[in-house]
Each structure stands twice: as C-alpha cells, then as structure tokens.
Amino acid sequence: MSLFNIFEISGSAMSAQSTRLNTTASNIANAESVSSSINETYRARHPVFSAVFDASRGRQLEGAGVEVLGVVESQATPRVKYEPENPMADAEGNVYLPNVNVVEEMANMISSSRNYQVNVQIANTTKTLLQRTLSLGQ
C-alpha cells in the first residue's frame, strides 16, 4: 500500500463520519418535536456504511476505505404522550414524539467525533512522513 492511498482511505472515513455526525445532530435536534399523527412523526435516521470492495477480484481490498450506502429511517414506533392541552394533539388528546434515544445519539456523536479526529491525525501523520521522506535526498 502506498502512502498516497492513506489520504484516500482517511478521507473516505472522514466523509463517512461527517455523514454520521450530521444524522446524529438531526436526530438530537428533532428529539422533542411533536406531531398530531403517527405518520408525520420524525423518525430517527442512521447512516449505513460499507467497506470498499475490489469488484474485479470479488474481495475486500485491504485498507480501501469506506463508503456511505445511504441513510435509513428507524422502524421503531414513535412515542405516544397524552397531552390534551397541546395544540398538536389529535382527537384523543395524544401527541406523537420521535423514536429518538438521546443518550444513544450522544454516544454516537462522541464516537463519530473521535473517529473523525483520529482520521485527521492519520492524514497529518502521513503528510509529515511524506515530507520527511522527500527531505532525505537533500
């Protein structure tokens, strides 16, 4: 593996973690939003990652990177809360809250943030190694 591949690998990981951080932020921002219908309720979103494969050989490349296949919505049922005084309440006095677990989302945010930071350090260390390699000939 070339040192130049490391930039592509850590770059793909940073992009994936950025997507994860954005979906986590969206989930936390909408954690307490209410709606009057179960179909209109915000649902937690989570990115789906995949390792990059070598299609010509049908196997996973060592250190080839990661890609985001998409973002899926959670199928868990939204929370129902009885609040007849809420203007968003339905005919039975219920409001519907998202299926977002804030504690889980905070753990996801810390994890994705740390993963992003580690990949930045990897890219910086690789840059330093390349600079030192180039200065060997002087």
N, C-alpha and C positions, 0 to 999 in steps of 0.2 A: 504494500500500500504506500502510495506517495504521500508526502506531507501536504501536497496541494489538495488531496482528497479530503483531508481533515476539515478544511474550510467548508466544503460542500456538506459533509456529514454534520458538523456542528451547526451550520446554517439551517439545515433542514430540521434539526432538533429544536433550534430557537424558534423557527416558524411554527412548529407544532405546539410548543409550549405557549407561544403567544396566542394561538387559537384557543388553547385550553384555558388560559388566563382570561381571555375575553368572554368565553362562555360562562366561566365561573362568576365573573363580575356581573354578567347579565342575570344569572340565576339569583345572586345575592340582592341585586337591585330590585328584582321583582318578587322577592320572597314574601312580602306582606301585601302585595296588590290583591285586591278583591274583585270578584265579578259576580254577576247575578245568574250566570248559567255555567254548568259544568263544562260545556263545550267551548266557552270563551275564556276559560281559566288558563293562565300561563302555566306551561309545563316545563320542568327542568330540562335543560339541554346539556348533552355531553358529547365531546368530540370522539371520533373513532380513528385510531392510529393503526398504521400497518408498516411493517418493515419493507424496505425496497427489495424486490427480487430481481434476479437476472433471468429475464424471460427466455433467452436463448438456451440456457442450461437448466432451467426449471428449478433453480435452487436459490437460497438466500445468499446474497453477497455478504462477505464479512465486512462489517462497518460501512454499509452502503447508505445508511440514513433511514429516515422515517418520512412517511407522508400522511397527510390527513385525508382519510377517505370520505369524511363528511361529519355532520353534526346530527345526532339523533335526539328525539324528544323522549323523555321518560314516559312509560305507560302506566306508572303508578297513579292511583286515583287521587284527585285533589282533596284537600281537607275541607270539611263542611263545618261551618260555625253558625250557630243560631244567634242572629243579631237583627231582630225585627225593626229596630230603630235606624238601622243603616239604610241610606237611600239606595244602595245597590242590592238590597235584599230582594229575594224572589217572593212569590205569593205566599210561601210557607214561612218566610222570615229568615231564610238561610242565605248566607254568602259563601262563596267558594274561594278558597285560598290555594295557591300553588303547592305542588308536591315537592317543595324545595326544603332540604335539610340544611340549615345554615351552618351547623357545626361541620358537617361533611364538606360543604362548599369552602369553608375557611381552611380546612385541611388540604383540599385540592389547590387552593390559592397559594398556600405556603409551599406545597410540593412543586407546583409549576414554576413559581418564582425562583426557588432554589435550583431547579433543573435548568432554567434559563441562565441563571448566574454561572453555573458550572460550565455550560457550553460557551459562554462568553470568555471564561478563563481558559478553556481549551483553545479557542481561536487565538487569544492573546499569547498563550504559551507557544503555539505553533508559529505565530508570526515572529516571536523572539528567536526561536530555534532556526527559522529560515534566515533571519538577519545575521545570526552568528555563523551560520554555515557559509553565507556569502562573504563574510569578513575573514574567513580562514585563508583565502587566497591573497590577502593583502600583505 
